[in-house]
Every structure is written in C-alpha cells, then in structure tokens.
Amino acid sequence: MTTILLAVGIVTGIGLLCAVLLTVAAHFMSVPVNEKEAELRNCLPGANCGACGFSGCDGYAHALAEGETDRTNLCIPGADSVSARISEVLGVEFQDVVEQVAFVCCHGDCFNNKDKEIYRGIETCAAAQMLYGGRGSCTQGCLGFGDCKAVCPYDAICIENGIAHVDPRKCVGCGLCARACPNHIIALHPDVSKVVVTCSNHDKGAVVRRKCTSGCIACGKCERGCPVSAVKVVDNLAVIDYDKCTGCGKCAEECPVNAIKFADFSGTHRVKA
C-alpha cells in the first residue's frame, strides 16, 4: 500500500511541477496578440488561396495590421464586401476590388485534339505532363485529368470532353487552379472581359493545325481587325490587352479557326450584385 501511495505521490508531484513550469513559460514566452490583426483576420473569407500575394489570410491580416501594405482590395475571393470591412477596421478609404475569374485557355477537346498515345499511368495532369507531354497531340494544351478540379474549393471546374471548363458563376478568382496546372494554361481574367483566346500553343500555324483544329494559327486577322489595337500576335499566339479591349467581339468574328471566343464571363460576385 505504501508503494502505491508513493507512486501516486511522485506522479502528482511531477504533474504539479509541469503545470508550474508551463504557467511560468506561458507568462514569459507569450507573444502579444495584435487585436487589430485578429479583427482583420475575421474580415477575410479563410480561403487561404494566396491570391493577395501573402501566405494566406493570416499573412495578409498581419501585413495590414503591421502597415506592410495599405492595399485593402487584394482579397479577390472576398471582393468588395471584404475590402469594405477591412477599410472600416483600418479607418481608410474604400478600395475597389477588380473581380476575376479563371479561364482555361484551351479548346482542344476530344473533337479537336486527337490522342497521340494511349496513356496508362497515374491519372493526374502533373504525372501525364512528364510522360511526353500527355496523351494529346498538342502538348501545350489541357491535359484533362483534373488537377485544377481537385484543388478548386468552390466546385467551379468540371472535365468535359477531355478538357477542363470553369463555371464563371461559381468561380471567385482565387487562382488555385492556375497554380495547379502543370502546363500553365489557366489564366485569371477581369470578370468584365468579353473575349478570350482559347489556345496556348506557341508553335507555328501549320504545326498547330496538324495537332488541333481549334488552335491559333497566328494569321493576324484578329490583330488587323481590332479597331482599338487591343490584339497582338506574340510568339505565334494572339494576345488580348484588356486595358484596351472594349469587348466589341470583332476579333472573334475575324478568327478563321474560332480560337477567340466572345461570351459573358461575369463572375459570381458580379452576378450576385
């Protein structure tokens, strides 16, 4: 009985000693909490996507609280409502957020881009890309295994006819899909955009045509037809300058292979508004 009581006493003593040590450590080693940082963190949506340029929502809240940035409009998924709340906490003027949506710059689906091989391997875009650029004839287009879909927290991406498609009505512009794409063919566009180039191949026109019937052939008709000089053919691929583009759709009308699409890409924030 004495042995049992001694063991209990020793364990109790150790527990009390550890409690005292932890209390002392918490007192002397505690990090002061910045109340403004905590308040700013509560304003943010918690997507932790990094679209703001910081290491997630915590990093952005810390930067705002410490004065490392005065940009209250960097949270694209949160849009204007988050910017307004941050501005209120900081006591500064509201800054408008340029809402964005993701777009897959490829229309090389199973009807336009034929398979060059039968792929048997890990069914991810990252794995397929390392094996001769994937199964499709065009190695610069969508690989079709859905790495972008897997990381999208808003269920805004689906795989249809062998390529990824983004639903702009669900997309909040976090950019996680763009970072997950090994071919880097997903781009973020202002959600007021009206025209997009649906190709990412920089090969010469004749080469592109053999690989994909909807690929840009760098003919320059879009460039010549644009009334505001917003389209340029750069490295064998049409590029749209959205600062100049008026959304008239003339480039889409001129494109002989339909590599430029004209549509409404309004994102979820603008639709709700």
HULIN-V95581 format. One record per residue. N is the residue number from 1. RES is the residue in three letters. SS is DSSP state (~ for helix, > for strand, _ for the rest). OMEGA is omega in degrees with one decimal (999 if undefined). BURIAL is 1 if it has 16 or more other ideal C-beta (glycine too) atoms within 10 Angstrom, else 0. Layout:
N/RES/SS/OMEGA/BURIAL ; N/RES/SS/OMEGA/BURIAL
This chain:
1/MET/_/178.7/0 ; 2/THR/~/-180.0/0 ; 3/THR/~/179.9/0 ; 4/ILE/~/179.8/0 ; 5/LEU/~/178.6/0 ; 6/LEU/~/179.5/0 ; 7/ALA/~/178.7/0 ; 8/VAL/~/179.2/0 ; 9/GLY/~/179.3/0 ; 10/ILE/~/179.9/0 ; 11/VAL/~/178.1/0 ; 12/THR/~/178.9/0 ; 13/GLY/~/178.4/0 ; 14/ILE/~/179.0/0 ; 15/GLY/~/178.9/0 ; 16/LEU/~/178.8/0 ; 17/LEU/~/178.7/0 ; 18/CYS/~/178.9/0 ; 19/ALA/~/178.7/0 ; 20/VAL/~/179.8/0 ; 21/LEU/~/179.2/0 ; 22/LEU/~/178.4/0 ; 23/THR/~/178.5/0 ; 24/VAL/~/-179.9/0 ; 25/ALA/~/179.7/0 ; 26/ALA/~/-178.8/0 ; 27/HIS/~/-173.4/0 ; 28/PHE/~/-175.3/0 ; 29/MET/~/-178.4/0 ; 30/SER/_/178.2/0 ; 31/VAL/_/-179.2/0 ; 32/PRO/_/-179.9/0 ; 33/VAL/_/176.1/0 ; 34/ASN/_/-175.5/0 ; 35/GLU/~/178.9/0 ; 36/LYS/~/178.3/0 ; 37/GLU/~/178.6/1 ; 38/ALA/~/179.2/0 ; 39/GLU/~/177.7/1 ; 40/LEU/~/179.7/1 ; 41/ARG/~/178.7/1 ; 42/ASN/~/177.8/0 ; 43/CYS/~/-172.3/1 ; 44/LEU/_/-172.1/1 ; 45/PRO/_/179.3/0 ; 46/GLY/_/179.5/0 ; 47/ALA/_/-179.6/1 ; 48/ASN/_/-175.7/1 ; 49/CYS/_/-178.8/1 ; 50/GLY/_/-180.0/1 ; 51/ALA/_/-179.7/1 ; 52/CYS/_/-178.1/1 ; 53/GLY/_/178.7/0 ; 54/PHE/_/-176.3/1 ; 55/SER/_/178.7/0 ; 56/GLY/~/-176.2/1 ; 57/CYS/~/178.6/1 ; 58/ASP/~/-179.7/0 ; 59/GLY/~/179.9/0 ; 60/TYR/~/179.3/1 ; 61/ALA/~/179.1/1 ; 62/HIS/~/-179.1/1 ; 63/ALA/~/178.1/1 ; 64/LEU/~/-177.4/1 ; 65/ALA/~/-177.3/1 ; 66/GLU/_/178.6/0 ; 67/GLY/_/179.1/0 ; 68/GLU/_/174.1/0 ; 69/THR/_/175.4/0 ; 70/ASP/_/-179.6/0 ; 71/ARG/_/179.3/0 ; 72/THR/_/-173.3/1 ; 73/ASN/_/-176.6/1 ; 74/LEU/_/-179.4/1 ; 75/CYS/_/-177.8/1 ; 76/ILE/_/178.6/1 ; 77/PRO/_/-179.3/1 ; 78/GLY/_/177.4/1 ; 79/ALA/~/-172.1/1 ; 80/ASP/~/-176.9/1 ; 81/SER/~/178.2/0 ; 82/VAL/~/178.2/1 ; 83/SER/~/179.8/1 ; 84/ALA/~/-179.8/1 ; 85/ARG/~/178.2/1 ; 86/ILE/~/179.5/1 ; 87/SER/~/179.3/1 ; 88/GLU/~/179.4/0 ; 89/VAL/~/-177.9/1 ; 90/LEU/~/-179.2/1 ; 91/GLY/_/-179.6/0 ; 92/VAL/_/-179.4/0 ; 93/GLU/_/179.7/0 ; 94/PHE/_/176.7/0 ; 95/GLN/_/-177.3/0 ; 96/ASP/_/177.2/0 ; 97/VAL/_/174.6/1 ; 98/VAL/_/-178.4/0 ; 99/GLU/_/-177.6/1 ; 100/GLN/>/173.2/1 ; 101/VAL/>/177.9/1 ; 102/ALA/>/177.3/1 ; 103/PHE/>/178.4/1 ; 104/VAL/>/-175.8/1 ; 105/CYS/_/178.6/1 ; 106/CYS/_/174.7/1 ; 107/HIS/_/-178.9/1 ; 108/GLY/_/-179.7/1 ; 109/ASP/_/-175.5/1 ; 110/CYS/_/178.0/0 ; 111/PHE/_/-175.4/0 ; 112/ASN/_/-176.8/1 ; 113/ASN/>/-176.6/1 ; 114/LYS/_/178.3/0 ; 115/ASP/>/176.4/0 ; 116/LYS/_/-178.5/0 ; 117/GLU/_/172.6/0 ; 118/ILE/_/-175.6/0 ; 119/TYR/_/173.6/1 ; 120/ARG/_/-177.4/0 ; 121/GLY/_/178.1/0 ; 122/ILE/_/-173.3/0 ; 123/GLU/_/170.8/0 ; 124/THR/_/179.5/1 ; 125/CYS/~/-178.3/1 ; 126/ALA/~/179.8/0 ; 127/ALA/~/-178.4/1 ; 128/ALA/~/-178.2/1 ; 129/GLN/~/-179.7/1 ; 130/MET/~/-179.9/0 ; 131/LEU/_/178.4/0 ; 132/TYR/_/175.3/0 ; 133/GLY/_/178.3/1 ; 134/GLY/_/-173.1/1 ; 135/ARG/_/-175.5/1 ; 136/GLY/>/177.8/1 ; 137/SER/_/176.7/1 ; 138/CYS/_/-177.8/1 ; 139/THR/_/-179.1/1 ; 140/GLN/_/-178.2/1 ; 141/GLY/_/-179.0/1 ; 142/CYS/_/-178.5/1 ; 143/LEU/_/168.2/1 ; 144/GLY/_/-179.0/1 ; 145/PHE/_/169.4/1 ; 146/GLY/_/173.8/1 ; 147/ASP/~/178.1/1 ; 148/CYS/~/178.7/1 ; 149/LYS/~/-176.7/1 ; 150/ALA/~/-176.5/0 ; 151/VAL/~/-177.0/1 ; 152/CYS/_/-178.1/1 ; 153/PRO/_/-174.7/0 ; 154/TYR/_/178.8/1 ; 155/ASP/_/-176.2/0 ; 156/ALA/_/-174.8/1 ; 157/ILE/>/174.1/1 ; 158/CYS/>/175.0/0 ; 159/ILE/>/-177.7/0 ; 160/GLU/>/-178.5/0 ; 161/ASN/_/172.3/0 ; 162/GLY/_/178.2/1 ; 163/ILE/>/-178.4/1 ; 164/ALA/>/175.7/1 ; 165/HIS/>/178.6/1 ; 166/VAL/>/174.8/1 ; 167/ASP/_/-176.8/1 ; 168/PRO/_/179.8/1 ; 169/ARG/_/177.3/0 ; 170/LYS/_/-175.2/0 ; 171/CYS/_/177.5/1 ; 172/VAL/_/175.8/1 ; 173/GLY/_/-178.9/1 ; 174/CYS/_/176.1/1 ; 175/GLY/_/179.6/1 ; 176/LEU/~/-179.9/1 ; 177/CYS/~/-179.7/1 ; 178/ALA/~/179.8/1 ; 179/ARG/~/-178.7/0 ; 180/ALA/~/-176.3/1 ; 181/CYS/_/-178.7/1 ; 182/PRO/_/178.0/1 ; 183/ASN/_/176.3/1 ; 184/HIS/_/-178.2/0 ; 185/ILE/_/176.7/1 ; 186/ILE/>/-177.3/1 ; 187/ALA/>/175.4/1 ; 188/LEU/>/-179.4/1 ; 189/HIS/>/169.4/1 ; 190/PRO/>/-173.6/0 ; 191/ASP/_/170.8/1 ; 192/VAL/_/-179.5/1 ; 193/SER/_/179.2/1 ; 194/LYS/_/-179.5/1 ; 195/VAL/>/178.5/1 ; 196/VAL/>/174.8/1 ; 197/VAL/>/-174.6/1 ; 198/THR/_/179.7/1 ; 199/CYS/_/178.3/1 ; 200/SER/_/-176.6/1 ; 201/ASN/_/-178.7/1 ; 202/HIS/_/176.5/0 ; 203/ASP/_/176.8/1 ; 204/LYS/_/-173.0/0 ; 205/GLY/~/-177.9/1 ; 206/ALA/~/179.6/0 ; 207/VAL/~/179.3/0 ; 208/VAL/~/-176.4/1 ; 209/ARG/~/178.9/0 ; 210/ARG/~/-176.8/0 ; 211/LYS/~/-173.8/1 ; 212/CYS/>/-176.1/1 ; 213/THR/_/179.6/1 ; 214/SER/_/-178.8/1 ; 215/GLY/_/178.6/1 ; 216/CYS/_/-179.1/1 ; 217/ILE/_/175.2/1 ; 218/ALA/_/-178.6/1 ; 219/CYS/_/177.9/1 ; 220/GLY/_/-179.1/0 ; 221/LYS/~/178.2/1 ; 222/CYS/~/-179.6/1 ; 223/GLU/~/-179.3/1 ; 224/ARG/~/-176.4/0 ; 225/GLY/~/-177.7/0 ; 226/CYS/_/-176.2/1 ; 227/PRO/_/-178.1/0 ; 228/VAL/_/178.1/0 ; 229/SER/_/-179.1/0 ; 230/ALA/_/-177.7/1 ; 231/VAL/>/176.1/1 ; 232/LYS/>/173.2/0 ; 233/VAL/>/-177.0/1 ; 234/VAL/>/-179.7/0 ; 235/ASP/_/175.6/0 ; 236/ASN/_/179.8/1 ; 237/LEU/>/178.2/1 ; 238/ALA/>/179.6/1 ; 239/VAL/>/-177.9/0 ; 240/ILE/>/174.2/1 ; 241/ASP/_/-173.8/0 ; 242/TYR/_/174.4/0 ; 243/ASP/_/178.5/0 ; 244/LYS/_/-172.6/0 ; 245/CYS/_/178.3/1 ; 246/THR/_/179.4/0 ; 247/GLY/_/-177.3/0 ; 248/CYS/_/178.0/1 ; 249/GLY/_/-178.3/0 ; 250/LYS/~/-179.6/1 ; 251/CYS/~/178.6/1 ; 252/ALA/~/178.4/1 ; 253/GLU/~/-177.0/0 ; 254/GLU/~/-174.0/1 ; 255/CYS/_/-176.1/1 ; 256/PRO/_/-178.3/0 ; 257/VAL/_/179.4/1 ; 258/ASN/_/177.9/0 ; 259/ALA/_/175.3/1 ; 260/ILE/>/-176.6/1 ; 261/LYS/>/176.7/1 ; 262/PHE/>/-177.6/1 ; 263/ALA/_/177.6/0 ; 264/ASP/_/-178.5/0 ; 265/PHE/_/-179.9/1 ; 266/SER/_/-177.7/1 ; 267/GLY/_/-174.2/1 ; 268/THR/~/-178.0/1 ; 269/HIS/~/-178.0/1 ; 270/ARG/~/179.0/1 ; 271/VAL/~/178.8/0 ; 272/LYS/~/-179.0/0 ; 273/ALA/_/999/0
